[in-house]
Amino acid sequence: MSRPLRKILVIHTAGGIGDVLLSTAVVDALRQAYPQSQIDFLCQKRTSVALLHHPQIHERFEWPGPRPPGLLHWAMLLRGKNYDAALVLWSNTQIAWLTFLAGIPIRVGQDSRLAYSFLYTHKVRVRSEHGDQDSHWSEILLDYVRALGVTPGPAQVTLQVTQQQEQRAADLLAQLPGTGPVLGFHPFKGPPVPLERWPLPVFAGWLRALREQLGARIVVTGSPGEKPYADQIVHLAGAERVLNLAGQTDLGTLAALSRRVDAFLCPDSGPMHVAAAAGARVLGIYALEEDYPRRWAPLSERARILRPQPTGCPPGCRKPTCQDFRCYQVVTPEQVVAEVRQLLAADPEPHDPPAAK
């Protein structure tokens, strides 16, 4: 593209932590293409934590969504910033109109939508909506950069961790008793999973097998709201050599913790992408029929994927309405142990486990 872009706004006002974290690949590609430009980011408040301290983002706006009032106020705010281009990574009618009313001359967004695609000057054919189940989501997002005439390199995801968060992770892990490999386990998948139906006994069985067959010490993580369910998993698995840190880590501390353990296990989720971005060894477990392991794989060379075949899900099963999550019951403790063994054997980097109290 011949026109210089002095100020660029990236917009991602939907999805979860993992979605926004992967969208930092777009920020990286823009910085490589336009090294002198200012890059700002508009996202939801609940996902903005993924962008804290990002070295390439100048200003971060928190969208009060999903459909807040005050669209004209926001349009005038953005108009005053004099952006040359906006890349809308997850479109809807309101956001499309926002970029138009803000007077941003170059507007990159999704095609194939009668309600709003005409508002974009550069339209992107979103591969995943046209039968593509193999492209990684980061590559799909980079199509928005390609729409500007830029050829990006391999996707690079950025997650910043502070020294205080590193120290917090070290202090938390120092509580872990015993000896043996240290495994992190985040047994949750985020909303809209009904946790009262979440297969807690299945996860407890995995933990028992990891402890008994690998001599592992286990660190369980989760949000404050997930803590009661983490408590149940630990109770069912037995608390020996298990440290329950659910509710005790912010995102940066979770990232720091994940790369201090020998391997980090979890279902396809935001924390899985956090761990991958932090450089941890990651085992992603894709049991649900609606999981797409190639699209949502951990963006890391230190990762493995466990995908049961068949998944055990009935046709049309979706996580918000699933009654028993039988798909996770298909994943046996022996499979989990075998995958962890292979993960550690394939990447035998020395690890200095945290000192026991």
C-alpha positions as CSV (number, residue, x, y, z in Angstrom):
1,M,0.0,0.0,0.0
2,S,1.5,3.3,-1.1
3,R,-0.3,5.5,1.5
4,P,1.6,5.8,4.8
5,L,-0.4,4.8,7.8
6,R,0.5,7.1,10.7
7,K,-2.2,5.9,13.1
8,I,-3.9,2.5,13.1
9,L,-6.7,1.2,15.3
10,V,-7.2,-2.5,15.8
11,I,-10.7,-3.5,17.0
12,H,-11.7,-6.8,18.7
13,T,-14.7,-6.4,20.9
14,A,-15.9,-10.0,21.1
15,G,-14.5,-13.4,22.1
16,G,-12.4,-14.2,25.1
17,I,-8.9,-13.8,26.4
18,G,-7.5,-16.3,23.9
19,D,-9.1,-14.6,20.9
20,V,-7.7,-11.2,21.9
21,L,-4.3,-12.7,22.8
22,L,-4.0,-14.3,19.3
23,S,-5.0,-11.0,17.8
24,T,-1.6,-9.5,19.0
25,A,-0.3,-11.3,15.9
26,V,-2.0,-8.6,13.9
27,V,-0.3,-5.9,16.0
28,D,3.1,-7.5,15.4
29,A,2.5,-7.7,11.7
30,L,1.4,-4.1,11.5
31,R,4.5,-3.0,13.5
32,Q,6.7,-4.8,11.1
33,A,5.0,-3.2,8.1
34,Y,4.6,0.2,9.5
35,P,7.5,0.7,12.0
36,Q,6.8,4.4,12.6
37,S,3.0,4.1,13.0
38,Q,1.0,4.4,16.2
39,I,-1.1,1.3,16.9
40,D,-4.0,1.5,19.3
41,F,-6.4,-1.2,20.3
42,L,-10.2,-1.3,21.2
43,C,-11.4,-4.3,23.1
44,Q,-13.8,-5.3,25.9
45,K,-12.8,-4.6,29.4
46,R,-12.8,-8.2,30.4
47,T,-10.3,-9.1,27.7
48,S,-8.1,-6.0,27.9
49,V,-5.9,-7.7,30.5
50,A,-4.4,-9.8,27.6
51,L,-2.9,-6.5,26.3
52,L,-1.5,-5.0,29.5
53,H,2.0,-3.7,29.0
54,H,2.1,-4.7,25.4
55,P,5.1,-2.9,24.0
56,Q,3.6,-2.1,20.6
57,I,0.2,-0.8,21.7
58,H,0.2,2.9,22.3
59,E,-3.3,3.4,23.7
60,R,-5.9,0.9,24.8
61,F,-9.6,1.6,24.8
62,E,-12.2,-0.5,26.7
63,W,-15.4,-1.1,24.9
64,P,-18.4,-1.4,27.3
65,G,-20.3,-3.8,25.0
66,P,-21.8,-5.9,23.8
67,R,-24.3,-3.2,22.6
68,P,-23.6,-0.1,24.7
69,P,-25.4,3.2,24.2
70,G,-23.4,6.2,23.2
71,L,-22.3,5.1,19.7
72,L,-22.0,8.7,18.5
73,H,-19.9,9.6,21.6
74,W,-17.5,6.8,20.7
75,A,-17.5,7.8,17.1
76,M,-16.6,11.4,18.0
77,L,-13.9,10.2,20.3
78,L,-12.3,8.1,17.6
79,R,-12.8,10.8,15.0
80,G,-10.7,13.1,17.2
81,K,-7.9,10.6,17.1
82,N,-7.5,11.0,13.3
83,Y,-6.9,7.3,12.5
84,D,-5.7,6.4,9.0
85,A,-7.0,2.8,9.2
86,A,-9.1,0.5,11.3
87,L,-8.9,-3.3,11.3
88,V,-12.1,-4.8,12.7
89,L,-11.2,-8.4,13.6
90,W,-14.6,-9.5,14.8
91,S,-17.4,-7.6,13.0
92,N,-20.9,-6.7,14.0
93,T,-23.3,-3.9,12.7
94,Q,-22.5,-1.5,15.5
95,I,-18.7,-1.7,15.2
96,A,-18.9,-1.3,11.4
97,W,-21.0,1.8,11.8
98,L,-18.6,3.0,14.5
99,T,-15.6,3.0,12.1
100,F,-17.7,4.7,9.4
101,L,-19.0,7.4,11.6
102,A,-15.5,8.0,13.1
103,G,-14.5,9.0,9.6
104,I,-11.6,6.5,9.4
105,P,-10.7,6.4,5.7
106,I,-9.4,2.8,5.5
107,R,-11.8,0.3,7.1
108,V,-10.9,-3.4,7.0
109,G,-13.6,-5.8,8.0
110,Q,-15.6,-8.9,7.2
111,D,-17.3,-9.5,3.9
112,S,-20.5,-11.5,3.2
113,R,-22.7,-9.5,5.6
114,L,-25.6,-7.6,4.0
115,A,-26.2,-5.5,7.2
116,Y,-22.7,-3.9,7.3
117,S,-20.0,-5.2,5.0
118,F,-20.7,-2.3,2.5
119,L,-19.3,0.0,5.2
120,Y,-15.8,-1.4,4.9
121,T,-13.4,-0.2,2.2
122,H,-11.4,-3.4,2.4
123,K,-13.3,-6.6,2.8
124,V,-11.9,-9.9,4.2
125,R,-13.3,-13.3,3.3
126,V,-13.2,-15.0,6.7
127,R,-11.9,-18.5,5.8
128,S,-13.5,-20.3,8.7
129,E,-17.0,-19.2,7.5
130,H,-16.4,-20.8,4.1
131,G,-15.4,-24.3,5.1
132,D,-11.8,-23.9,6.2
133,Q,-11.2,-26.0,9.3
134,D,-7.4,-26.3,9.0
135,S,-6.1,-22.7,9.1
136,H,-4.9,-21.5,12.5
137,W,-7.0,-18.6,13.8
138,S,-3.9,-16.4,13.9
139,E,-3.5,-16.9,10.2
140,I,-7.1,-16.1,9.6
141,L,-6.6,-12.8,11.5
142,L,-3.5,-12.0,9.5
143,D,-5.8,-11.9,6.4
144,Y,-6.9,-8.5,7.7
145,V,-3.3,-7.3,7.4
146,R,-3.0,-8.9,4.0
147,A,-6.0,-6.8,2.9
148,L,-3.8,-3.7,3.2
149,G,-1.4,-5.2,0.7
150,V,1.1,-6.4,3.4
151,T,2.7,-9.8,3.4
152,P,3.1,-10.7,7.0
153,G,5.6,-13.2,8.4
154,P,4.7,-16.1,10.7
155,A,2.2,-15.2,13.4
156,Q,3.9,-13.9,16.6
157,V,1.8,-13.6,19.8
158,T,3.0,-11.2,22.5
159,L,2.2,-11.5,26.2
160,Q,4.0,-9.3,28.7
161,V,4.6,-10.5,32.3
162,T,5.9,-8.1,35.0
163,Q,8.7,-8.8,37.4
164,Q,6.2,-8.7,40.2
165,Q,4.1,-11.4,38.6
166,E,7.1,-13.5,38.1
167,Q,7.9,-13.2,41.8
168,R,4.3,-13.9,42.7
169,A,4.4,-17.1,40.7
170,A,7.6,-18.2,42.3
171,D,6.3,-17.5,45.8
172,L,3.1,-19.5,45.1
173,L,5.0,-22.5,43.7
174,A,7.3,-22.5,46.7
175,Q,4.3,-23.8,48.7
176,L,4.2,-27.1,46.7
177,P,5.4,-30.0,48.8
178,G,7.4,-33.1,47.8
179,T,9.5,-33.9,44.8
180,G,8.9,-34.9,41.3
181,P,7.9,-33.2,38.0
182,V,5.5,-30.3,38.4
183,L,2.4,-30.2,36.2
184,G,0.0,-27.3,35.9
185,F,-3.6,-28.2,35.3
186,H,-6.3,-25.7,34.4
187,P,-9.5,-27.8,34.2
188,F,-11.9,-25.1,33.0
189,K,-12.9,-23.8,29.6
190,G,-14.5,-20.4,30.4
191,P,-18.0,-19.2,29.6
192,P,-20.5,-20.4,28.6
193,V,-19.7,-23.8,30.2
194,P,-22.3,-24.8,32.9
195,L,-19.8,-25.7,35.7
196,E,-22.5,-27.5,37.7
197,R,-22.4,-30.1,34.9
198,W,-18.7,-30.0,34.3
199,P,-17.1,-33.6,34.5
200,L,-15.1,-33.0,37.7
201,P,-14.6,-36.7,38.5
202,V,-13.0,-37.2,35.1
203,F,-10.4,-34.5,35.8
204,A,-9.8,-35.9,39.2
205,G,-9.1,-39.3,37.6
206,W,-6.5,-37.7,35.3
207,L,-4.8,-36.1,38.3
208,R,-4.6,-39.3,40.2
209,A,-3.0,-41.1,37.3
210,L,-0.5,-38.3,36.7
211,R,0.5,-38.4,40.4
212,E,0.6,-42.2,40.6
213,Q,2.2,-43.0,37.2
214,L,4.6,-40.1,36.8
215,G,5.2,-39.2,40.5
216,A,4.0,-35.7,39.5
217,R,3.1,-32.8,41.7
218,I,0.0,-31.0,40.5
219,V,-0.8,-27.3,40.5
220,V,-4.5,-26.6,39.9
221,T,-5.5,-23.1,38.6
222,G,-8.8,-21.3,37.9
223,S,-10.6,-18.1,38.4
224,P,-12.2,-17.0,41.7
225,G,-15.6,-18.2,40.4
226,E,-14.2,-21.5,39.5
227,K,-12.5,-22.1,42.8
228,P,-15.4,-24.2,44.4
229,Y,-15.2,-26.6,41.4
230,A,-11.4,-26.8,41.7
231,D,-11.8,-27.6,45.3
232,Q,-14.1,-30.5,44.4
233,I,-11.6,-31.8,41.8
234,V,-8.8,-31.7,44.4
235,H,-11.1,-33.4,47.0
236,L,-11.9,-36.2,44.6
237,A,-8.3,-36.6,43.5
238,G,-6.9,-36.5,46.9
239,A,-4.8,-33.5,48.1
240,E,-1.5,-35.3,48.4
241,R,1.2,-33.4,46.3
242,V,-1.6,-31.1,44.9
243,L,-1.5,-27.3,45.3
244,N,-4.8,-25.6,44.6
245,L,-4.2,-22.0,43.4
246,A,-7.6,-21.4,41.9
247,G,-8.6,-17.7,42.5
248,Q,-5.0,-16.7,43.4
249,T,-3.5,-15.8,40.0
250,D,-4.1,-12.9,37.6
251,L,-3.4,-13.5,34.0
252,G,0.3,-12.4,34.1
253,T,0.9,-14.6,37.2
254,L,-0.7,-17.5,35.5
255,A,1.6,-17.0,32.5
256,A,4.6,-16.8,34.7
257,L,3.5,-19.9,36.6
258,S,2.8,-21.9,33.4
259,R,6.4,-21.6,32.2
260,R,7.8,-22.5,35.6
261,V,6.1,-25.9,35.7
262,D,7.3,-28.8,33.6
263,A,4.1,-29.0,31.6
264,F,0.7,-27.2,31.6
265,L,-2.4,-29.1,30.8
266,C,-5.9,-27.8,30.0
267,P,-8.9,-28.0,27.7
268,D,-8.9,-25.6,24.7
269,S,-9.3,-22.3,26.5
270,G,-7.9,-18.8,27.1
271,P,-5.4,-20.1,29.7
272,M,-4.1,-22.6,27.2
273,H,-3.2,-19.8,24.8
274,V,-1.8,-17.8,27.7
275,A,0.5,-20.7,28.6
276,A,1.6,-21.1,25.0
277,A,2.3,-17.4,24.6
278,A,4.4,-17.6,27.8
279,G,6.6,-20.3,26.3
280,A,5.4,-23.2,28.5
281,R,5.1,-26.8,27.4
282,V,1.4,-27.2,26.8
283,L,-0.9,-30.1,26.3
284,G,-4.2,-28.9,24.8
285,I,-7.2,-31.3,25.3
286,Y,-9.8,-30.9,22.6
287,A,-12.7,-33.2,23.6
288,L,-15.8,-31.3,22.5
289,E,-17.2,-31.9,19.0
290,E,-17.2,-28.2,18.5
291,D,-13.5,-27.8,19.3
292,Y,-11.3,-27.3,16.2
293,P,-7.8,-28.4,17.2
294,R,-6.1,-27.2,14.0
295,R,-7.7,-23.8,14.2
296,W,-7.2,-23.2,17.9
297,A,-4.0,-25.1,18.5
298,P,-1.5,-23.6,21.0
299,L,0.7,-21.3,19.0
300,S,3.9,-22.9,20.1
301,E,6.5,-25.5,19.1
302,R,6.4,-26.8,22.7
303,A,2.8,-28.1,22.5
304,R,0.9,-31.3,21.9
305,I,-2.8,-31.8,21.2
306,L,-5.0,-34.6,22.5
307,R,-8.1,-35.1,20.4
308,P,-10.2,-38.3,21.1
309,Q,-11.5,-40.0,18.0
310,P,-14.5,-40.2,18.1
311,T,-15.2,-37.5,20.6
312,G,-18.3,-39.1,21.9
313,C,-20.4,-36.0,21.4
314,P,-23.9,-36.5,20.0
315,P,-24.6,-34.7,16.7
316,G,-25.2,-31.0,17.3
317,C,-23.8,-31.0,20.8
318,R,-22.7,-27.5,22.1
319,K,-21.1,-26.7,25.4
320,P,-23.7,-24.3,26.7
321,T,-26.4,-27.0,26.5
322,C,-24.4,-30.2,27.0
323,Q,-25.9,-32.4,29.7
324,D,-23.0,-34.7,30.6
325,F,-19.8,-33.8,28.7
326,R,-19.4,-37.4,27.8
327,C,-16.7,-36.4,25.4
328,Y,-14.3,-35.8,28.3
329,Q,-15.1,-39.2,29.6
330,V,-13.7,-40.6,26.4
331,V,-10.3,-39.2,27.3
332,T,-8.7,-41.9,29.5
333,P,-6.2,-41.2,32.3
334,E,-3.8,-43.5,30.4
335,Q,-4.0,-41.2,27.3
336,V,-3.3,-38.1,29.4
337,V,-0.3,-39.7,31.0
338,A,1.0,-40.9,27.7
339,E,0.7,-37.5,26.1
340,V,2.5,-35.8,29.0
341,R,5.3,-38.4,28.8
342,Q,5.7,-37.6,25.1
343,L,5.6,-33.9,25.7
344,L,8.3,-34.0,28.3
345,A,10.5,-36.5,26.2
346,A,10.2,-34.4,23.1
347,D,11.4,-31.2,24.9
348,P,13.8,-32.3,27.6
349,E,14.9,-28.8,28.6
350,P,16.3,-28.9,32.1
351,H,13.9,-27.6,34.7
352,D,14.7,-26.4,38.2
353,P,11.6,-27.2,40.2
354,P,10.5,-24.8,42.9
355,A,11.9,-25.4,46.3
356,A,9.5,-27.1,48.8
357,K,8.7,-25.5,52.1
